[in-house]
Amino acid sequence: MPSGRGCKLIGKLPFDEVFIEAISRGVPVVEVDRGNIKDEIERMWGTIVTRVEINRNRR
């Protein structure tokens, strides 16, 4: 769903207790979770990197 600034949603993360654990330990969620949350965050990050590279090459 695009926003008013032309940004597109690249993913959604469901609530999971792993977020609370990561916050209480002071570490990134990907260091605590070894499952779907970690995989989805890594997929979203890959999307961001790809889009930045595409936009950089258009200049």
Phi and psi in degrees as GROMACS dihedral restraints (atoms count N, CA, C in turn):
[ dihedral_restraints ]
;  ai    aj    ak    al  type     phi  dphi    fc
    3     4     5     6     1   -71.4    20    10
    4     5     6     7     1   148.4    20    10
    6     7     8     9     1   -96.0    20    10
    7     8     9    10     1   179.6    20    10
    9    10    11    12     1   -66.0    20    10
   10    11    12    13     1   -13.5    20    10
   12    13    14    15     1  -103.2    20    10
   13    14    15    16     1    10.5    20    10
   15    16    17    18     1    80.4    20    10
   16    17    18    19     1    11.0    20    10
   18    19    20    21     1   -85.4    20    10
   19    20    21    22     1   142.7    20    10
   21    22    23    24     1  -110.1    20    10
   22    23    24    25     1   143.6    20    10
   24    25    26    27     1   -69.2    20    10
   25    26    27    28     1   128.7    20    10
   27    28    29    30     1  -105.8    20    10
   28    29    30    31     1    -7.2    20    10
   30    31    32    33     1   171.6    20    10
   31    32    33    34     1   170.1    20    10
   33    34    35    36     1  -134.7    20    10
   34    35    36    37     1   143.1    20    10
   36    37    38    39     1  -114.7    20    10
   37    38    39    40     1   123.0    20    10
   39    40    41    42     1   -72.2    20    10
   40    41    42    43     1   155.9    20    10
   42    43    44    45     1   -62.8    20    10
   43    44    45    46     1   140.5    20    10
   45    46    47    48     1  -151.4    20    10
   46    47    48    49     1   144.2    20    10
   48    49    50    51     1   -58.7    20    10
   49    50    51    52     1   -19.9    20    10
   51    52    53    54     1   -61.1    20    10
   52    53    54    55     1   -29.5    20    10
   54    55    56    57     1   -65.5    20    10
   55    56    57    58     1   -42.6    20    10
   57    58    59    60     1   -64.5    20    10
   58    59    60    61     1   -42.9    20    10
   60    61    62    63     1   -61.3    20    10
   61    62    63    64     1   -45.1    20    10
   63    64    65    66     1   -63.1    20    10
   64    65    66    67     1   -43.8    20    10
   66    67    68    69     1   -62.9    20    10
   67    68    69    70     1   -45.0    20    10
   69    70    71    72     1   -66.0    20    10
   70    71    72    73     1   -28.7    20    10
   72    73    74    75     1   -88.4    20    10
   73    74    75    76     1   -13.2    20    10
   75    76    77    78     1    72.8    20    10
   76    77    78    79     1    33.8    20    10
   78    79    80    81     1  -128.0    20    10
   79    80    81    82     1   160.6    20    10
   81    82    83    84     1   -64.4    20    10
   82    83    84    85     1   149.0    20    10
   84    85    86    87     1   -56.7    20    10
   85    86    87    88     1   -36.8    20    10
   87    88    89    90     1   -66.6    20    10
   88    89    90    91     1   -16.2    20    10
   90    91    92    93     1   -84.4    20    10
   91    92    93    94     1   -18.6    20    10
   93    94    95    96     1   -97.5    20    10
   94    95    96    97     1   -44.0    20    10
   96    97    98    99     1   -90.6    20    10
   97    98    99   100     1   139.9    20    10
   99   100   101   102     1  -121.4    20    10
  100   101   102   103     1    20.0    20    10
  102   103   104   105     1  -124.9    20    10
  103   104   105   106     1  -136.2    20    10
  105   106   107   108     1   -63.3    20    10
  106   107   108   109     1   -38.5    20    10
  108   109   110   111     1   -62.7    20    10
  109   110   111   112     1   -48.8    20    10
  111   112   113   114     1   -59.0    20    10
  112   113   114   115     1   -45.4    20    10
  114   115   116   117     1   -61.0    20    10
  115   116   117   118     1   -42.5    20    10
  117   118   119   120     1   -68.9    20    10
  118   119   120   121     1   -39.4    20    10
  120   121   122   123     1   -62.8    20    10
  121   122   123   124     1   -43.9    20    10
  123   124   125   126     1   -64.7    20    10
  124   125   126   127     1   -37.6    20    10
  126   127   128   129     1   -65.0    20    10
  127   128   129   130     1   -43.8    20    10
  129   130   131   132     1   -64.0    20    10
  130   131   132   133     1   -41.6    20    10
  132   133   134   135     1   -61.6    20    10
  133   134   135   136     1   -42.0    20    10
  135   136   137   138     1   -59.8    20    10
  136   137   138   139     1   -39.2    20    10
  138   139   140   141     1   -62.7    20    10
  139   140   141   142     1   -44.1    20    10
  141   142   143   144     1   -61.2    20    10
  142   143   144   145     1   -48.3    20    10
  144   145   146   147     1   -59.3    20    10
  145   146   147   148     1   -45.1    20    10
  147   148   149   150     1   -61.0    20    10
  148   149   150   151     1   -45.6    20    10
  150   151   152   153     1   -65.9    20    10
  151   152   153   154     1   -37.9    20    10
  153   154   155   156     1   -64.5    20    10
  154   155   156   157     1   -44.3    20    10
  156   157   158   159     1   -62.9    20    10
  157   158   159   160     1   -41.2    20    10
  159   160   161   162     1   -62.6    20    10
  160   161   162   163     1   -44.9    20    10
  162   163   164   165     1   -66.3    20    10
  163   164   165   166     1   -36.7    20    10
  165   166   167   168     1   -65.0    20    10
  166   167   168   169     1   -39.2    20    10
  168   169   170   171     1   -72.2    20    10
  169   170   171   172     1   -19.1    20    10
  171   172   173   174     1   -78.3    20    10
  172   173   174   175     1   -16.1    20    10
